[in-house]
Amino acid sequence: MNKECPECGEKIIGRADKKFCSDACRNAHNNALNKDSKNLIRNINNRLRKNYRILESLNPNGKTKTTKEKLVRLGFNFDFFTSTYTTKAGAVYFYLYDQGYLPLENDFYLIVQRKE
């Protein structure tokens, strides 16, 4: 049974269930499959990761206050967050995984870390 590599067309030698002739061909094939269709997801995940790092760097002790100007200067984008939490009083916290922020008056923000 002669199988050919779907990436380069070379003959596959080895296990019967082997699909590619080498790791390089396997990686090239999977990268080509995921390149365009996953670009939007990759960009959103990169934006979420950057926002998370900013909140985490400003909040080493689990709870702090900062200004909108400081967040914007660090590159924070308020359009990207993973979830929201509304308190009984109606305050809406925006979360990036376990790091959250609450808009306060006068462009101040309370940054909190959710405890599990």
MDTraj code that builds the backbone (N, CA, C; nanometers):
import mdtraj as md
import numpy as np

residues = "MET ASN LYS GLU CYS PRO GLU CYS GLY GLU LYS ILE ILE GLY ARG ALA ASP LYS LYS PHE CYS SER ASP ALA CYS ARG ASN ALA HIS ASN ASN ALA LEU ASN LYS ASP SER LYS ASN LEU ILE ARG ASN ILE ASN ASN ARG LEU ARG LYS ASN TYR ARG ILE LEU GLU SER LEU ASN PRO ASN GLY LYS THR LYS THR THR LYS GLU LYS LEU VAL ARG LEU GLY PHE ASN PHE ASP PHE PHE THR SER THR TYR THR THR LYS ALA GLY ALA VAL TYR PHE TYR LEU TYR ASP GLN GLY TYR LEU PRO LEU GLU ASN ASP PHE TYR LEU ILE VAL GLN ARG LYS GLU".split()
xyz = np.array([
    [0.0848, -0.1178, 0.0000],
    [0.0000, 0.0000, 0.0000],
    [0.0893, 0.1240, 0.0000],
    [0.0890, 0.1975, -0.1092],
    [0.1711, 0.3172, -0.1225],
    [0.0863, 0.4411, -0.0988],
    [0.1149, 0.5092, 0.0129],
    [0.0442, 0.6330, 0.0443],
    [0.1355, 0.7502, 0.0121],
    [0.0748, 0.8601, -0.0321],
    [0.1507, 0.9803, -0.0626],
    [0.1184, 1.0888, 0.0394],
    [0.2178, 1.1704, 0.0692],
    [0.2028, 1.2838, 0.1597],
    [0.1113, 1.3869, 0.0939],
    [0.0048, 1.4321, 0.1625],
    [-0.0856, 1.5304, 0.1027],
    [-0.0203, 1.6676, 0.0824],
    [0.0920, 1.6912, 0.1471],
    [0.1583, 1.8218, 0.1357],
    [0.2581, 1.8253, 0.0212],
    [0.3459, 1.7258, 0.0140],
    [0.4526, 1.7303, -0.0865],
    [0.4445, 1.6191, -0.1911],
    [0.3639, 1.5167, -0.1695],
    [0.3487, 1.4091, -0.2651],
    [0.4503, 1.2972, -0.2527],
    [0.5407, 1.3068, -0.1560],
    [0.6411, 1.2017, -0.1348],
    [0.5748, 1.0757, -0.0810],
    [0.6406, 0.9638, -0.1002],
    [0.5926, 0.8359, -0.0488],
    [0.6065, 0.8347, 0.1040],
    [0.5030, 0.7872, 0.1729],
    [0.5045, 0.7803, 0.3186],
    [0.5574, 0.6448, 0.3610],
    [0.6605, 0.6492, 0.4469],
    [0.7206, 0.5270, 0.4992],
    [0.6999, 0.5266, 0.6501],
    [0.6566, 0.4137, 0.7047],
    [0.6396, 0.4047, 0.8492],
    [0.5068, 0.3418, 0.8851],
    [0.4493, 0.3894, 0.9932],
    [0.3248, 0.3334, 1.0446],
    [0.2131, 0.3384, 0.9409],
    [0.1200, 0.2452, 0.9537],
    [0.0102, 0.2354, 0.8576],
    [-0.0835, 0.3564, 0.8656],
    [-0.0953, 0.4165, 0.9845],
    [-0.1867, 0.5302, 0.9996],
    [-0.1169, 0.6660, 0.9836],
    [0.0085, 0.6664, 0.9435],
    [0.0835, 0.7901, 0.9253],
    [0.0260, 0.8668, 0.8056],
    [0.0055, 0.9987, 0.8202],
    [-0.0581, 1.0772, 0.7151],
    [0.0390, 1.1657, 0.6379],
    [0.1519, 1.2007, 0.6992],
    [0.2488, 1.2898, 0.6363],
    [0.3869, 1.2258, 0.6394],
    [0.4721, 1.2674, 0.5464],
    [0.6056, 1.2084, 0.5393],
    [0.6981, 1.2629, 0.6478],
    [0.6691, 1.3819, 0.7009],
    [0.7564, 1.4420, 0.8032],
    [0.6774, 1.5412, 0.8876],
    [0.7377, 1.5814, 0.9991],
    [0.6763, 1.6837, 1.0838],
    [0.6659, 1.8165, 1.0100],
    [0.7651, 1.8460, 0.9265],
    [0.7639, 1.9715, 0.8517],
    [0.6430, 1.9773, 0.7579],
    [0.6140, 1.8675, 0.6891],
    [0.4971, 1.8638, 0.6005],
    [0.3670, 1.8717, 0.6796],
    [0.3609, 1.8042, 0.7917],
    [0.2411, 1.8090, 0.8769],
    [0.2163, 1.9519, 0.9245],
    [0.3219, 2.0183, 0.9720],
    [0.3085, 2.1564, 1.0185],
    [0.2694, 2.2504, 0.9052],
    [0.3331, 2.2361, 0.7906],
    [0.3017, 2.3223, 0.6763],
    [0.1558, 2.3044, 0.6333],
    [0.1098, 2.1807, 0.6313],
    [-0.0283, 2.1521, 0.5924],
    [-0.1276, 2.2143, 0.6907],
    [-0.1045, 2.1942, 0.8196],
    [-0.1958, 2.2489, 0.9204],
    [-0.1914, 2.4009, 0.9253],
    [-0.0730, 2.4597, 0.9080],
    [-0.0629, 2.6057, 0.9052],
    [-0.1393, 2.6633, 0.7862],
    [-0.1298, 2.5977, 0.6721],
    [-0.2024, 2.6449, 0.5538],
    [-0.3532, 2.6344, 0.5745],
    [-0.3985, 2.5288, 0.6400],
    [-0.5418, 2.5125, 0.6669],
    [-0.5949, 2.6213, 0.7597],
    [-0.5163, 2.6568, 0.8603],
    [-0.5622, 2.7491, 0.9635],
    [-0.5306, 2.8954, 0.9372],
    [-0.4537, 2.9247, 0.8360],
    [-0.4039, 3.0599, 0.8144],
    [-0.5142, 3.1641, 0.8012],
    [-0.5948, 3.1559, 0.6974],
    [-0.6925, 3.2611, 0.6703],
    [-0.8187, 3.2497, 0.7541],
    [-0.8676, 3.1300, 0.7725],
    [-0.9943, 3.1134, 0.8428],
    [-0.9831, 3.1475, 0.9909],
    [-0.8652, 3.1390, 1.0464],
    [-0.8480, 3.1642, 1.1887],
    [-0.7880, 3.3018, 1.2184],
    [-0.7663, 3.3839, 1.1158],
    [-0.7016, 3.5131, 1.1357],
    [-0.7822, 3.6042, 1.2273],
    [-0.9134, 3.6107, 1.2095],
    [-0.9987, 3.6930, 1.2943],
    [-0.9899, 3.6479, 1.4394],
    [-0.9980, 3.5187, 1.4621],
    [-0.9910, 3.4644, 1.5980],
    [-0.8552, 3.4953, 1.6607],
    [-0.7490, 3.4788, 1.5838],
    [-0.6144, 3.5057, 1.6342],
    [-0.6005, 3.6526, 1.6752],
    [-0.6526, 3.7440, 1.5925],
    [-0.6437, 3.8868, 1.6245],
    [-0.7226, 3.9213, 1.7501],
    [-0.8403, 3.8633, 1.7650],
    [-0.9209, 3.8888, 1.8851],
    [-0.8512, 3.8326, 2.0087],
    [-0.7985, 3.7112, 1.9991],
    [-0.7275, 3.6528, 2.1131],
    [-0.6044, 3.7350, 2.1508],
    [-0.5329, 3.7873, 2.0519],
    [-0.4172, 3.8725, 2.0810],
    [-0.4610, 3.9995, 2.1526],
    [-0.5735, 4.0576, 2.1121],
    [-0.6253, 4.1788, 2.1758],
    [-0.6675, 4.1500, 2.3203],
    [-0.7363, 4.0356, 2.3416],
    [-0.7760, 3.9964, 2.4771],
    [-0.6546, 3.9731, 2.5650],
    [-0.5519, 3.9087, 2.5098],
    [-0.4301, 3.8816, 2.5850],
    [-0.3612, 4.0116, 2.6259],
    [-0.3563, 4.1094, 2.5341],
    [-0.2938, 4.2376, 2.5659],
    [-0.3717, 4.3096, 2.6753],
    [-0.5041, 4.3150, 2.6628],
    [-0.5871, 4.3775, 2.7662],
    [-0.5657, 4.3099, 2.9012],
    [-0.5604, 4.1767, 2.9011],
    [-0.5411, 4.1020, 3.0258],
    [-0.4072, 4.1387, 3.0895],
    [-0.3007, 4.1417, 3.0097],
    [-0.1681, 4.1748, 3.0635],
    [-0.1656, 4.3139, 3.1238],
    [-0.2366, 4.4078, 3.0611],
    [-0.2421, 4.5441, 3.1136],
    [-0.3112, 4.5462, 3.2493],
    [-0.4281, 4.4824, 3.2590],
    [-0.4997, 4.4783, 3.3876],
    [-0.4167, 4.4081, 3.4942],
    [-0.3538, 4.2966, 3.4575],
    [-0.2741, 4.2196, 3.5528],
    [-0.1546, 4.3010, 3.6034],
    [-0.0918, 4.3774, 3.5158],
    [0.0244, 4.4572, 3.5573],
    [-0.0161, 4.5712, 3.6502],
    [-0.1356, 4.6255, 3.6319],
    [-0.1833, 4.7343, 3.7170],
    [-0.2442, 4.6851, 3.8478],
    [-0.2700, 4.5558, 3.8590],
    [-0.3444, 4.5014, 3.9718],
    [-0.2695, 4.3862, 4.0407],
    [-0.1516, 4.4121, 4.0978],
    [-0.0758, 4.3024, 4.1594],
    [-0.1355, 4.2514, 4.2905],
    [-0.2190, 4.3323, 4.3569],
    [-0.2714, 4.2935, 4.4883],
    [-0.4181, 4.2509, 4.4871],
    [-0.4796, 4.2410, 4.3693],
    [-0.6165, 4.1927, 4.3626],
    [-0.7233, 4.2987, 4.3564],
    [-0.6884, 4.4256, 4.3897],
    [-0.7864, 4.5333, 4.3843],
    [-0.7121, 4.6661, 4.3830],
    [-0.7437, 4.7510, 4.2847],
    [-0.6777, 4.8811, 4.2752],
    [-0.7633, 4.9766, 4.1936],
    [-0.7247, 5.1035, 4.1918],
    [-0.7927, 5.2056, 4.1136],
    [-0.6940, 5.2646, 4.0138],
    [-0.7447, 5.3007, 3.8968],
    [-0.6612, 5.3650, 3.7965],
    [-0.7474, 5.4595, 3.7138],
    [-0.6839, 5.5302, 3.6222],
    [-0.7569, 5.6238, 3.5375],
    [-0.7730, 5.5681, 3.3966],
    [-0.8722, 5.6181, 3.3275],
    [-0.8940, 5.5787, 3.1881],
    [-0.7741, 5.6195, 3.1040],
    [-0.7194, 5.7359, 3.1322],
    [-0.6045, 5.7869, 3.0566],
    [-0.4860, 5.6917, 3.0656],
    [-0.4613, 5.6370, 3.1830],
    [-0.3499, 5.5431, 3.2007],
    [-0.3746, 5.4132, 3.1241],
    [-0.4973, 5.3631, 3.1299],
    [-0.5314, 5.2411, 3.0557],
    [-0.5135, 5.2613, 2.9053],
    [-0.5637, 5.3728, 2.8540],
    [-0.5526, 5.4021, 2.7111],
    [-0.4060, 5.4184, 2.6711],
    [-0.3282, 5.4866, 2.7537],
    [-0.1851, 5.5078, 2.7250],
    [-0.1109, 5.3747, 2.7154],
    [-0.1519, 5.2759, 2.7945],
    [-0.0888, 5.1437, 2.7910],
    [-0.1394, 5.0583, 2.6743],
    [-0.2413, 5.1067, 2.6028],
    [-0.2924, 5.0344, 2.4863],
    [-0.4171, 4.9521, 2.5122],
    [-0.4840, 4.9763, 2.6239],
    [-0.6048, 4.9012, 2.6577],
    [-0.7165, 4.9376, 2.5604],
    [-0.7907, 4.8367, 2.5136],
    [-0.9029, 4.8573, 2.4232],
    [-1.0303, 4.8112, 2.4935],
    [-1.1204, 4.9049, 2.5207],
    [-1.2409, 4.8766, 2.5979],
    [-1.3451, 4.7951, 2.5214],
    [-1.3237, 4.7715, 2.3929],
    [-1.4183, 4.6937, 2.3129],
    [-1.4011, 4.5434, 2.3311],
    [-1.2920, 4.4998, 2.3939],
    [-1.2621, 4.3572, 2.4041],
    [-1.2616, 4.3119, 2.5496],
    [-1.3532, 4.2219, 2.5840],
    [-1.3601, 4.1616, 2.7168],
    [-1.4272, 4.0261, 2.7011],
    [-1.4131, 3.9392, 2.8024],
    [-1.4656, 3.8032, 2.7887],
    [-1.6033, 3.7847, 2.8508],
    [-1.6374, 3.8654, 2.9527],
    [-1.7692, 3.8516, 3.0148],
    [-1.8024, 3.9769, 3.0950],
    [-1.9278, 3.9839, 3.1378],
    [-1.9711, 4.0930, 3.2257],
    [-2.0379, 4.0329, 3.3483],
    [-2.0399, 4.1122, 3.4548],
    [-2.1091, 4.0721, 3.5774],
    [-2.1835, 4.1942, 3.6289],
    [-2.3136, 4.1801, 3.6480],
    [-2.3949, 4.2901, 3.6989],
    [-2.4312, 4.2603, 3.8438],
    [-2.4001, 4.3537, 3.9326],
    [-2.4306, 4.3368, 4.0746],
    [-2.5786, 4.3649, 4.0989],
    [-2.6243, 4.3331, 4.2190],
    [-2.7642, 4.3603, 4.2549],
    [-2.7935, 4.5093, 4.2507],
    [-2.6910, 4.5913, 4.2768],
    [-2.7078, 4.7365, 4.2736],
    [-2.7060, 4.7909, 4.1316],
    [-2.6738, 4.7070, 4.0334],
    [-2.6756, 4.7496, 3.8943],
    [-2.5407, 4.7877, 3.8363],
    [-2.4333, 4.7755, 3.9146],
    [-2.2994, 4.8061, 3.8641],
    [-2.2546, 4.6933, 3.7701],
    [-2.1966, 4.7304, 3.6569],
    [-2.1549, 4.6321, 3.5575],
    [-2.0028, 4.6232, 3.5542],
    [-1.9502, 4.5061, 3.5920],
    [-1.8078, 4.4775, 3.5841],
    [-1.7799, 4.4105, 3.4493],
    [-1.6723, 4.4514, 3.3848],
    [-1.6282, 4.3895, 3.2597],
    [-1.5061, 4.3054, 3.2915],
    [-1.5081, 4.1791, 3.2515],
    [-1.4006, 4.0863, 3.2864],
    [-1.3222, 4.0404, 3.1646],
    [-1.1927, 4.0222, 3.1867],
    [-1.1038, 3.9510, 3.0957],
    [-1.0546, 3.8333, 3.1775],
    [-1.1222, 3.7221, 3.1607],
    [-1.0948, 3.6015, 3.2382],
    [-1.1138, 3.6324, 3.3861],
    [-1.0096, 3.6364, 3.4693],
    [-1.0289, 3.6632, 3.6120],
    [-0.9991, 3.8080, 3.6505],
    [-0.9544, 3.8891, 3.5578],
    [-0.9284, 4.0309, 3.5840],
    [-1.0471, 4.1123, 3.5350],
    [-1.1010, 4.1991, 3.6208],
    [-1.2172, 4.2774, 3.5831],
    [-1.1987, 4.4243, 3.6133],
    [-1.2822, 4.5067, 3.5505],
    [-1.2789, 4.6496, 3.5788],
    [-1.4206, 4.7040, 3.5856],
    [-1.4367, 4.8037, 3.6700],
    [-1.5654, 4.8696, 3.6906],
    [-1.5478, 5.0179, 3.6623],
    [-1.6197, 5.0725, 3.5643],
    [-1.6120, 5.2165, 3.5402],
    [-1.6695, 5.2931, 3.6596],
    [-1.5942, 5.3903, 3.7078],
    [-1.6376, 5.4762, 3.8177],
    [-1.6578, 5.6177, 3.7645],
    [-1.6851, 5.7114, 3.8526],
    [-1.7039, 5.8506, 3.8119],
    [-1.5704, 5.9149, 3.7761],
    [-1.5770, 6.0202, 3.6953],
    [-1.4606, 6.1018, 3.6586],
    [-1.3505, 6.0222, 3.5902],
    [-1.3870, 5.9288, 3.5045],
    [-1.2914, 5.8484, 3.4264],
    [-1.1954, 5.7664, 3.5121],
    [-1.2400, 5.7253, 3.6293],
    [-1.1628, 5.6324, 3.7116],
    [-1.2184, 5.4919, 3.6918],
    [-1.1333, 5.3926, 3.7140],
    [-1.1727, 5.2525, 3.7017],
    [-1.1232, 5.1754, 3.8227],
    [-1.2090, 5.0908, 3.8750],
    [-1.1714, 4.9970, 3.9800],
    [-1.1335, 4.8669, 3.9110],
    [-1.0131, 4.8177, 3.9389],
    [-0.9676, 4.6918, 3.8813],
    [-0.9699, 4.5866, 3.9907],
    [-1.0322, 4.4739, 3.9643],
    [-1.0460, 4.3658, 4.0637],
    [-1.0034, 4.2340, 4.0025],
    [-0.9685, 4.1415, 4.0902],
    [-0.9387, 4.0051, 4.0462],
    [-1.0413, 3.9127, 4.1079],
    [-1.1071, 3.8329, 4.0250],
    [-1.2088, 3.7394, 4.0720],
    [-1.1401, 3.6244, 4.1438],
    [-1.1864, 3.5932, 4.2613],
    [-1.1327, 3.4803, 4.3384],
    [-1.2170, 3.3577, 4.3107],
    [-1.1519, 3.2454, 4.2900],
    [-1.2261, 3.1224, 4.2580],
    [-1.2543, 3.0417, 4.3804],
])
top = md.Topology()
chain = top.add_chain()
for i, resn in enumerate(residues, 1):
    res = top.add_residue(resn, chain, resSeq=i)
    for name in ("N", "CA", "C"):
        top.add_atom(name, md.element.get_by_symbol(name[0]), res)
traj = md.Trajectory(xyz[None], top)
